Amino acid sequence: MKLPRFLARLRSPGAGGEAMPEPEIVATLVEAAPARSRTERLNQWLALGANIGVLLGLIILIVEVRQNAALSRAAMEQKKNDVLAEIEFNIAKPEISEIWIKSIRHPEDLTDPEMRTMDGIFVALMLQWDHRFQMEAAGLASRADARQHVLNAAPYYFGSRFAKHWWSLQAPGWEGTPMMEVAGPIVEGLDENFLAEYLDKLKLPPIGLPAEAAPSDPEAPR
């Protein structure tokens, strides 16, 4: 009976008393493990690269937003300065400057057309100030910047009796706005003789005459 003995020998343990391993299954497991490890490492690198790309994109976006804000601020600052320069150029015209000086020295003598001219100057100035408050609303300037701008300009436009009277008539229309909140107390606290005294200080005495001896008002009796 050689056949059963042959089959029994195939099923018999090896030299170490253990069953012989199945070569095909072991090889498959050994080959699959490195393949999964390489795939995991590749996925990790891809995920890291994607995260770095997102971070770089956010940094570039932040830089662009800041650059755009700076450009917008510069453009609005230039526009504000252009409006103020235009107001000054108009006041400097001889026919307008006469009305301007008259409103400071003799406001009670202003005619209706002259008062309308002054009205236009003051409206333009308030719109220029409002432009500054619009910059604040857009996040391009702070409230302190707007207040300082008004503080610097207000005496040279509203430092007269007529100008302060004009302002008091406009105040109700701006109630509850930053204009009244910021500019209101500043204008109300101005000296109504500021502009008249400022003009007097600009005058130079004749050569050889002490400054205190120079007349303060050209129409005053000498």
Secondary structure as a PSIPRED ss2 file (coil, helix, strand):
# PSIPRED VFORMAT (PSIPRED V4.0)

   1 M C   1.000  0.000  0.000
   2 K H   0.000  1.000  0.000
   3 L H   0.000  1.000  0.000
   4 P H   0.000  1.000  0.000
   5 R H   0.000  1.000  0.000
   6 F H   0.000  1.000  0.000
   7 L H   0.000  1.000  0.000
   8 A H   0.000  1.000  0.000
   9 R H   0.000  1.000  0.000
  10 L H   0.000  1.000  0.000
  11 R H   0.000  1.000  0.000
  12 S C   1.000  0.000  0.000
  13 P C   1.000  0.000  0.000
  14 G C   1.000  0.000  0.000
  15 A C   1.000  0.000  0.000
  16 G C   1.000  0.000  0.000
  17 G C   1.000  0.000  0.000
  18 E C   1.000  0.000  0.000
  19 A C   1.000  0.000  0.000
  20 M C   1.000  0.000  0.000
  21 P C   1.000  0.000  0.000
  22 E C   1.000  0.000  0.000
  23 P H   0.000  1.000  0.000
  24 E H   0.000  1.000  0.000
  25 I H   0.000  1.000  0.000
  26 V H   0.000  1.000  0.000
  27 A H   0.000  1.000  0.000
  28 T H   0.000  1.000  0.000
  29 L H   0.000  1.000  0.000
  30 V H   0.000  1.000  0.000
  31 E H   0.000  1.000  0.000
  32 A H   0.000  1.000  0.000
  33 A H   0.000  1.000  0.000
  34 P H   0.000  1.000  0.000
  35 A H   0.000  1.000  0.000
  36 R H   0.000  1.000  0.000
  37 S H   0.000  1.000  0.000
  38 R H   0.000  1.000  0.000
  39 T H   0.000  1.000  0.000
  40 E H   0.000  1.000  0.000
  41 R H   0.000  1.000  0.000
  42 L H   0.000  1.000  0.000
  43 N H   0.000  1.000  0.000
  44 Q H   0.000  1.000  0.000
  45 W H   0.000  1.000  0.000
  46 L H   0.000  1.000  0.000
  47 A H   0.000  1.000  0.000
  48 L H   0.000  1.000  0.000
  49 G H   0.000  1.000  0.000
  50 A H   0.000  1.000  0.000
  51 N H   0.000  1.000  0.000
  52 I H   0.000  1.000  0.000
  53 G H   0.000  1.000  0.000
  54 V H   0.000  1.000  0.000
  55 L H   0.000  1.000  0.000
  56 L H   0.000  1.000  0.000
  57 G H   0.000  1.000  0.000
  58 L H   0.000  1.000  0.000
  59 I H   0.000  1.000  0.000
  60 I H   0.000  1.000  0.000
  61 L H   0.000  1.000  0.000
  62 I H   0.000  1.000  0.000
  63 V H   0.000  1.000  0.000
  64 E H   0.000  1.000  0.000
  65 V H   0.000  1.000  0.000
  66 R H   0.000  1.000  0.000
  67 Q H   0.000  1.000  0.000
  68 N H   0.000  1.000  0.000
  69 A H   0.000  1.000  0.000
  70 A H   0.000  1.000  0.000
  71 L H   0.000  1.000  0.000
  72 S H   0.000  1.000  0.000
  73 R H   0.000  1.000  0.000
  74 A H   0.000  1.000  0.000
  75 A H   0.000  1.000  0.000
  76 M H   0.000  1.000  0.000
  77 E H   0.000  1.000  0.000
  78 Q H   0.000  1.000  0.000
  79 K H   0.000  1.000  0.000
  80 K H   0.000  1.000  0.000
  81 N H   0.000  1.000  0.000
  82 D H   0.000  1.000  0.000
  83 V H   0.000  1.000  0.000
  84 L H   0.000  1.000  0.000
  85 A H   0.000  1.000  0.000
  86 E H   0.000  1.000  0.000
  87 I H   0.000  1.000  0.000
  88 E H   0.000  1.000  0.000
  89 F H   0.000  1.000  0.000
  90 N H   0.000  1.000  0.000
  91 I H   0.000  1.000  0.000
  92 A H   0.000  1.000  0.000
  93 K C   1.000  0.000  0.000
  94 P H   0.000  1.000  0.000
  95 E H   0.000  1.000  0.000
  96 I H   0.000  1.000  0.000
  97 S H   0.000  1.000  0.000
  98 E H   0.000  1.000  0.000
  99 I H   0.000  1.000  0.000
 100 W H   0.000  1.000  0.000
 101 I H   0.000  1.000  0.000
 102 K H   0.000  1.000  0.000
 103 S H   0.000  1.000  0.000
 104 I H   0.000  1.000  0.000
 105 R H   0.000  1.000  0.000
 106 H C   1.000  0.000  0.000
 107 P H   0.000  1.000  0.000
 108 E H   0.000  1.000  0.000
 109 D H   0.000  1.000  0.000
 110 L C   1.000  0.000  0.000
 111 T C   1.000  0.000  0.000
 112 D H   0.000  1.000  0.000
 113 P H   0.000  1.000  0.000
 114 E H   0.000  1.000  0.000
 115 M H   0.000  1.000  0.000
 116 R H   0.000  1.000  0.000
 117 T H   0.000  1.000  0.000
 118 M H   0.000  1.000  0.000
 119 D H   0.000  1.000  0.000
 120 G H   0.000  1.000  0.000
 121 I H   0.000  1.000  0.000
 122 F H   0.000  1.000  0.000
 123 V H   0.000  1.000  0.000
 124 A H   0.000  1.000  0.000
 125 L H   0.000  1.000  0.000
 126 M H   0.000  1.000  0.000
 127 L H   0.000  1.000  0.000
 128 Q H   0.000  1.000  0.000
 129 W H   0.000  1.000  0.000
 130 D H   0.000  1.000  0.000
 131 H H   0.000  1.000  0.000
 132 R H   0.000  1.000  0.000
 133 F H   0.000  1.000  0.000
 134 Q H   0.000  1.000  0.000
 135 M H   0.000  1.000  0.000
 136 E H   0.000  1.000  0.000
 137 A H   0.000  1.000  0.000
 138 A C   1.000  0.000  0.000
 139 G C   1.000  0.000  0.000
 140 L C   1.000  0.000  0.000
 141 A C   1.000  0.000  0.000
 142 S C   1.000  0.000  0.000
 143 R H   0.000  1.000  0.000
 144 A H   0.000  1.000  0.000
 145 D H   0.000  1.000  0.000
 146 A H   0.000  1.000  0.000
 147 R H   0.000  1.000  0.000
 148 Q H   0.000  1.000  0.000
 149 H H   0.000  1.000  0.000
 150 V H   0.000  1.000  0.000
 151 L H   0.000  1.000  0.000
 152 N H   0.000  1.000  0.000
 153 A H   0.000  1.000  0.000
 154 A C   1.000  0.000  0.000
 155 P H   0.000  1.000  0.000
 156 Y H   0.000  1.000  0.000
 157 Y H   0.000  1.000  0.000
 158 F H   0.000  1.000  0.000
 159 G C   1.000  0.000  0.000
 160 S C   1.000  0.000  0.000
 161 R H   0.000  1.000  0.000
 162 F H   0.000  1.000  0.000
 163 A H   0.000  1.000  0.000
 164 K H   0.000  1.000  0.000
 165 H H   0.000  1.000  0.000
 166 W H   0.000  1.000  0.000
 167 W H   0.000  1.000  0.000
 168 S H   0.000  1.000  0.000
 169 L H   0.000  1.000  0.000
 170 Q H   0.000  1.000  0.000
 171 A H   0.000  1.000  0.000
 172 P H   0.000  1.000  0.000
 173 G H   0.000  1.000  0.000
 174 W H   0.000  1.000  0.000
 175 E C   1.000  0.000  0.000
 176 G C   1.000  0.000  0.000
 177 T C   1.000  0.000  0.000
 178 P H   0.000  1.000  0.000
 179 M H   0.000  1.000  0.000
 180 M H   0.000  1.000  0.000
 181 E H   0.000  1.000  0.000
 182 V H   0.000  1.000  0.000
 183 A H   0.000  1.000  0.000
 184 G H   0.000  1.000  0.000
 185 P H   0.000  1.000  0.000
 186 I H   0.000  1.000  0.000
 187 V H   0.000  1.000  0.000
 188 E H   0.000  1.000  0.000
 189 G C   1.000  0.000  0.000
 190 L C   1.000  0.000  0.000
 191 D C   1.000  0.000  0.000
 192 E C   1.000  0.000  0.000
 193 N C   1.000  0.000  0.000
 194 F H   0.000  1.000  0.000
 195 L H   0.000  1.000  0.000
 196 A H   0.000  1.000  0.000
 197 E H   0.000  1.000  0.000
 198 Y H   0.000  1.000  0.000
 199 L H   0.000  1.000  0.000
 200 D H   0.000  1.000  0.000
 201 K H   0.000  1.000  0.000
 202 L H   0.000  1.000  0.000
 203 K C   1.000  0.000  0.000
 204 L C   1.000  0.000  0.000
 205 P C   1.000  0.000  0.000
 206 P C   1.000  0.000  0.000
 207 I C   1.000  0.000  0.000
 208 G C   1.000  0.000  0.000
 209 L C   1.000  0.000  0.000
 210 P C   1.000  0.000  0.000
 211 A H   0.000  1.000  0.000
 212 E H   0.000  1.000  0.000
 213 A H   0.000  1.000  0.000
 214 A C   1.000  0.000  0.000
 215 P C   1.000  0.000  0.000
 216 S C   1.000  0.000  0.000
 217 D C   1.000  0.000  0.000
 218 P C   1.000  0.000  0.000
 219 E C   1.000  0.000  0.000
 220 A C   1.000  0.000  0.000
 221 P C   1.000  0.000  0.000
 222 R C   1.000  0.000  0.000
